[in-house]
Amino acid sequence: MLSPQSTETVRATLPAVGGALGEITPLFYAKLFAAHPELERDLFNRGNQAVGEQPRALAGSIAAYATMLVEHPEVRPGAMLARIAHKHASLGITEAQYQVVHTHLFAAIAEVLGAAVTPEVAAAWDEVYWLMANELIALEAKLYQEAGLEPGDVWQSMTVTGRVRETTDTVSFTLRRTDGQPVAAFRPGQYVSVAVHLPDGARQIRQYSLSTAPGRDEWRISVKRDGEVSTFLHTTAHEGTRLQVSHPFGDLVLDESEAPLLLASAGIGCTPMIGMLDHLVRTDSKRRVVAVHGDRSAADHALAAELTTLTGELPDAVLHRWYEDIDGLVDLTAVELPEDVRAYLCGPLPFMRAARAQLLDRGVPATAIHYEVFGPDLWLASR
């Protein structure tokens, strides 16, 4: 909890700091990468940096956390922090890196706001930063402990054992551990990070959902060709290729209740939903399931046959599809939903915003709506 003195200082300065975050965060990254070029080359996604998504996501998370501290101190932003912690764990982030971020973030704040950053203001925002950082550090330590890993030691060598073209721009890869050990357990809906060394020497990382159920001898990821890492995998990863892959993480996981489910996806967002459906089939689930998917066209719909097969194998499941070239965009107002439904969303941000708004208008509680975003989470910065 923020101290009373800092609460009033943050409340008074939040409009100024929040309003300047659009300048502060790009400057922060410039300072960080100037001092630690290896982070830009080997850890942060260059594509997200180039289009400004990573700075906007950082700004959104800081503003959301600070606002909650002063406006709703009794509420913990658990969902936001859990989502960030899982992303960090999948990248192997460690406690020491939070001090590095602090150094350059506060240098950027001081440079942008100048004399407005009095010692009192600096101390108050320092308290905000370390409250958020320490919560994340604790969450990440717990994730590492639960996975049986040393902090940051998340990477393993895996070998591509199969490659299947799903559509013109999506390929599925099956993976086994190179050392012959069993693949790690995971929960339906989780993802892994894949790190590749690009021709210019940079090590770049991207997250991909596991698109099958747990309990198999192999993992599978389904990769749409967009961005440096995905394009590299499409062009260079074939049977026998070795890849550096993280332990599975991710907080968009299928709950273990018997509550009815809405699994709504668009585009390559189908991948965690396929994993969830596969798990429901493999465990002989009797849950009521409403599966919804939207895509540009039938030809663009990756894993379409599996979606049909899996929903058909569940005793109480129904499938709705929308193809933009025929049906337009997904419209959840036209879908019959059971009472007490738990909704899982994955896809492009405009799809999830629209889907969430439609569900809220229909009376689905916000706490029952869960989502996954790959890349920086701009949801908080824009909703």
Phi, psi and omega in degrees: 000139180289139180296154181304316181296316180292327179301314181291324179293316179294320178300318182288328185259355182302318178300319181290313181293314179300319180292336182263358183299331177298333174268325186293313188292319175297323178293321176303311181295324178298315179294316181300313184286332175294321180278330184225072182300337180294334179290319178292322183284322194243352184233305184282144179286119184293326179296318179293325177293317186297324182264002175085008183291318181297314176300320179295322179293317177299315179300317181296320182290319179296314181296318180296318181293314180297318179298318180294323179299322185268331183264328182222065186297341181278350184254133176261134180283063189300315183296316180297313183293321179297319180297316179294317182298318179295319177299314180298315181298322181292344177261352181079028178294141180236167185303321184299333183288340178292328177290322177298314178299316181302314183304311187276333176293316182286333172294322178291319178300313181297321182290320183285317186267345174060230186295343179294340180272080176286166177305324180294316179295316179300318181294321181294314181286333172298320178295318177301312183301312186286333172298313180293314182299316183291327174297316179294318179301317180294317179296318181292322176299320178294320178297316179297317181296315181297329179276354182071032184243149168288145181309126179086347185269070188254354191265147177215153175276128177232150183248134176290122180253351179193152180219125181230127176279120182270316176217184180298335182236014179227131178232138173260137178240132171261145190227139170233155177295136181294330182277001177084356179287157179297148176290152182291152174290155176209171178257144182304126181108349183281170184230168172234158171264144175239126179250130179231152175261115184279166183304332180275005177095350180287144173259113182243151190232143176216145178265143177222134176294148171280118191261028168221174179283159171296166172097000178264170179281347184229157166262160173223136171238146179242118195246118173275139184283096174201129181089169188295313185292313181297318178297319178299316179296318180300322188269338188236341185270117179225176180305128182098345178293138177261137181230149172271119186231140181277167167298151179291139173219181178126136184260358174274084184236147181294126178287163186259016179277186175254013181297147177295154187237143164246119177248102187244128183218165174216143179059221182287356172297355176293340191297312178294330180292322176298318177299319179293315179297319178300318178296317179299320178293314184294336180259011178055042182293144176253010183296149173283131184229129171248113179257131181230133175220139175238143179209170181294322180198170177298324181292334181272353188278101177289142177062027183298317181295321178295320179301315179296315182296313183295314179295327179292335180273351177270139187288339183222060181232148176227145184240131175238133177238145171232127173244124187304323183288349179238311191255347187084202184277158177302135179229099182287348176292341182264004184255130176287125182242139176287159175295152177059031181290146173249123189256137175236127185238140173206131181160191177301150184304317178301322177298314183291323176299313181295317181296316180297316179298318179296320179292318178298319178298333180271003176093008176286125182297146179302327181291344180263005182247118183240151184213163175231136176235131174260138190086191181299141182274097179274358181304309183296326184284347190231349185276000000 
